Amino acid sequence: MAGLWYIVMLSGFIIGGELSGLIYDR
């Protein structure tokens, strides 16, 4: 299940980056 965990971590990282981009875009 290491692959699934990696996907979850990667998705969370991408989503976090998008939110940070929206916050700092102001």
N, CA, C and O atoms as a Maestro MAE file, in Angstrom:
{
 s_m_m2io_version
 :::
 2.0.0
}

f_m_ct {
 s_m_title
 :::
 protein
 m_atom[104] {
  # First column is atom index #
  i_m_mmod_type
  r_m_x_coord
  r_m_y_coord
  r_m_z_coord
  i_m_residue_number
  s_m_chain_name
  s_m_pdb_residue_name
  s_m_pdb_atom_name
  i_m_atomic_number
  :::
  1 25 0.833 -1.214 0.000 1 A "MET " " N  " 7
  2 3 0.000 0.000 0.000 1 A "MET " " CA " 6
  3 2 0.869 1.266 0.000 1 A "MET " " C  " 6
  4 15 0.372 2.375 0.197 1 A "MET " " O  " 8
  5 25 2.157 1.079 -0.221 2 A "ALA " " N  " 7
  6 3 3.060 2.239 -0.220 2 A "ALA " " CA " 6
  7 2 2.720 3.165 -1.399 2 A "ALA " " C  " 6
  8 15 2.812 4.387 -1.291 2 A "ALA " " O  " 8
  9 25 2.323 2.550 -2.533 3 A "GLY " " N  " 7
  10 3 1.982 3.358 -3.703 3 A "GLY " " CA " 6
  11 2 0.785 4.258 -3.418 3 A "GLY " " C  " 6
  12 15 0.771 5.425 -3.808 3 A "GLY " " O  " 8
  13 25 -0.225 3.707 -2.733 4 A "LEU " " N  " 7
  14 3 -1.420 4.488 -2.436 4 A "LEU " " CA " 6
  15 2 -1.066 5.657 -1.517 4 A "LEU " " C  " 6
  16 15 -1.532 6.779 -1.715 4 A "LEU " " O  " 8
  17 25 -0.226 5.376 -0.499 5 A "TRP " " N  " 7
  18 3 0.190 6.417 0.442 5 A "TRP " " CA " 6
  19 2 0.923 7.530 -0.299 5 A "TRP " " C  " 6
  20 15 0.728 8.713 -0.019 5 A "TRP " " O  " 8
  21 25 1.783 7.125 -1.263 6 A "TYR " " N  " 7
  22 3 2.540 8.105 -2.050 6 A "TYR " " CA " 6
  23 2 1.597 9.002 -2.846 6 A "TYR " " C  " 6
  24 15 1.811 10.211 -2.935 6 A "TYR " " O  " 8
  25 25 0.554 8.408 -3.423 7 A "ILE " " N  " 7
  26 3 -0.418 9.178 -4.203 7 A "ILE " " CA " 6
  27 2 -1.153 10.169 -3.302 7 A "ILE " " C  " 6
  28 15 -1.369 11.321 -3.680 7 A "ILE " " O  " 8
  29 25 -1.535 9.714 -2.113 8 A "VAL " " N  " 7
  30 3 -2.249 10.594 -1.184 8 A "VAL " " CA " 6
  31 2 -1.348 11.768 -0.786 8 A "VAL " " C  " 6
  32 15 -1.792 12.915 -0.747 8 A "VAL " " O  " 8
  33 25 -0.091 11.469 -0.494 9 A "MET " " N  " 7
  34 3 0.857 12.515 -0.088 9 A "MET " " CA " 6
  35 2 1.043 13.515 -1.231 9 A "MET " " C  " 6
  36 15 1.041 14.726 -1.010 9 A "MET " " O  " 8
  37 25 1.205 12.996 -2.462 10 A "LEU " " N  " 7
  38 3 1.420 13.859 -3.624 10 A "LEU " " CA " 6
  39 2 0.200 14.742 -3.866 10 A "LEU " " C  " 6
  40 15 0.340 15.931 -4.156 10 A "LEU " " O  " 8
  41 25 -0.998 14.165 -3.747 11 A "SER " " N  " 7
  42 3 -2.230 14.938 -3.954 11 A "SER " " CA " 6
  43 2 -2.330 16.046 -2.915 11 A "SER " " C  " 6
  44 15 -2.667 17.183 -3.245 11 A "SER " " O  " 8
  45 25 -2.037 15.717 -1.659 12 A "GLY " " N  " 7
  46 3 -2.108 16.712 -0.593 12 A "GLY " " CA " 6
  47 2 -1.104 17.832 -0.843 12 A "GLY " " C  " 6
  48 15 -1.397 19.001 -0.594 12 A "GLY " " O  " 8
  49 25 0.078 17.473 -1.335 13 A "PHE " " N  " 7
  50 3 1.115 18.477 -1.603 13 A "PHE " " CA " 6
  51 2 0.662 19.421 -2.712 13 A "PHE " " C  " 6
  52 15 0.855 20.633 -2.618 13 A "PHE " " O  " 8
  53 25 0.061 18.866 -3.761 14 A "ILE " " N  " 7
  54 3 -0.406 19.684 -4.889 14 A "ILE " " CA " 6
  55 2 -1.537 20.614 -4.442 14 A "ILE " " C  " 6
  56 15 -1.550 21.798 -4.776 14 A "ILE " " O  " 8
  57 25 -2.490 20.055 -3.677 15 A "ILE " " N  " 7
  58 3 -3.623 20.866 -3.207 15 A "ILE " " CA " 6
  59 2 -3.112 21.978 -2.289 15 A "ILE " " C  " 6
  60 15 -3.561 23.120 -2.383 15 A "ILE " " O  " 8
  61 25 -2.178 21.641 -1.405 16 A "GLY " " N  " 7
  62 3 -1.622 22.639 -0.485 16 A "GLY " " CA " 6
  63 2 -0.923 23.748 -1.272 16 A "GLY " " C  " 6
  64 15 -1.027 24.925 -0.927 16 A "GLY " " O  " 8
  65 25 -0.211 23.361 -2.329 17 A "GLY " " N  " 7
  66 3 0.491 24.354 -3.140 17 A "GLY " " CA " 6
  67 2 -0.497 25.279 -3.841 17 A "GLY " " C  " 6
  68 15 -0.263 26.483 -3.945 17 A "GLY " " O  " 8
  69 25 -1.603 24.711 -4.322 18 A "GLU " " N  " 7
  70 3 -2.617 25.525 -4.998 18 A "GLU " " CA " 6
  71 2 -3.229 26.527 -4.020 18 A "GLU " " C  " 6
  72 15 -3.414 27.694 -4.364 18 A "GLU " " O  " 8
  73 25 -3.544 26.079 -2.807 19 A "LEU " " N  " 7
  74 3 -4.139 26.974 -1.813 19 A "LEU " " CA " 6
  75 2 -3.156 28.082 -1.460 19 A "LEU " " C  " 6
  76 15 -3.543 29.245 -1.349 19 A "LEU " " O  " 8
  77 25 -1.871 27.722 -1.280 20 A "SER " " N  " 7
  78 3 -0.855 28.712 -0.944 20 A "SER " " CA " 6
  79 2 -0.740 29.722 -2.084 20 A "SER " " C  " 6
  80 15 -0.585 30.919 -1.842 20 A "SER " " O  " 8
  81 25 -0.817 29.239 -3.332 21 A "GLY " " N  " 7
  82 3 -0.726 30.129 -4.485 21 A "GLY " " CA " 6
  83 2 -1.882 31.125 -4.490 21 A "GLY " " C  " 6
  84 15 -1.691 32.299 -4.808 21 A "GLY " " O  " 8
  85 25 -3.082 30.657 -4.137 22 A "LEU " " N  " 7
  86 3 -4.240 31.549 -4.120 22 A "LEU " " CA " 6
  87 2 -4.085 32.597 -3.027 22 A "LEU " " C  " 6
  88 15 -4.436 33.761 -3.216 22 A "LEU " " O  " 8
  89 25 -3.551 32.172 -1.871 23 A "ILE " " N  " 7
  90 3 -3.390 33.095 -0.740 23 A "ILE " " CA " 6
  91 2 -2.352 34.167 -1.066 23 A "ILE " " C  " 6
  92 15 -2.591 35.354 -0.846 23 A "ILE " " O  " 8
  93 25 -1.184 33.742 -1.597 24 A "TYR " " N  " 7
  94 3 -0.100 34.695 -1.873 24 A "TYR " " CA " 6
  95 2 -0.309 35.469 -3.172 24 A "TYR " " C  " 6
  96 15 0.459 36.381 -3.478 24 A "TYR " " O  " 8
  97 25 -1.340 35.117 -3.939 25 A "ASP " " N  " 7
  98 3 -1.592 35.798 -5.205 25 A "ASP " " CA " 6
  99 2 -2.229 37.173 -4.969 25 A "ASP " " C  " 6
  100 15 -2.226 38.030 -5.853 25 A "ASP " " O  " 8
  101 25 -2.773 37.366 -3.765 26 A "ARG " " N  " 7
  102 3 -3.442 38.643 -3.476 26 A "ARG " " CA " 6
  103 2 -2.420 39.751 -3.337 26 A "ARG " " C  " 6
  104 15 -2.785 40.901 -3.094 26 A "ARG " " O  " 8
  :::
 }
 m_bond[103] {
  # First column is bond index #
  i_m_from
  i_m_to
  i_m_order
  :::
  1 1 2 1
  2 2 3 1
  3 3 4 2
  4 3 5 1
  5 5 6 1
  6 6 7 1
  7 7 8 2
  8 7 9 1
  9 9 10 1
  10 10 11 1
  11 11 12 2
  12 11 13 1
  13 13 14 1
  14 14 15 1
  15 15 16 2
  16 15 17 1
  17 17 18 1
  18 18 19 1
  19 19 20 2
  20 19 21 1
  21 21 22 1
  22 22 23 1
  23 23 24 2
  24 23 25 1
  25 25 26 1
  26 26 27 1
  27 27 28 2
  28 27 29 1
  29 29 30 1
  30 30 31 1
  31 31 32 2
  32 31 33 1
  33 33 34 1
  34 34 35 1
  35 35 36 2
  36 35 37 1
  37 37 38 1
  38 38 39 1
  39 39 40 2
  40 39 41 1
  41 41 42 1
  42 42 43 1
  43 43 44 2
  44 43 45 1
  45 45 46 1
  46 46 47 1
  47 47 48 2
  48 47 49 1
  49 49 50 1
  50 50 51 1
  51 51 52 2
  52 51 53 1
  53 53 54 1
  54 54 55 1
  55 55 56 2
  56 55 57 1
  57 57 58 1
  58 58 59 1
  59 59 60 2
  60 59 61 1
  61 61 62 1
  62 62 63 1
  63 63 64 2
  64 63 65 1
  65 65 66 1
  66 66 67 1
  67 67 68 2
  68 67 69 1
  69 69 70 1
  70 70 71 1
  71 71 72 2
  72 71 73 1
  73 73 74 1
  74 74 75 1
  75 75 76 2
  76 75 77 1
  77 77 78 1
  78 78 79 1
  79 79 80 2
  80 79 81 1
  81 81 82 1
  82 82 83 1
  83 83 84 2
  84 83 85 1
  85 85 86 1
  86 86 87 1
  87 87 88 2
  88 87 89 1
  89 89 90 1
  90 90 91 1
  91 91 92 2
  92 91 93 1
  93 93 94 1
  94 94 95 1
  95 95 96 2
  96 95 97 1
  97 97 98 1
  98 98 99 1
  99 99 100 2
  100 99 101 1
  101 101 102 1
  102 102 103 1
  103 103 104 2
  :::
 }
}
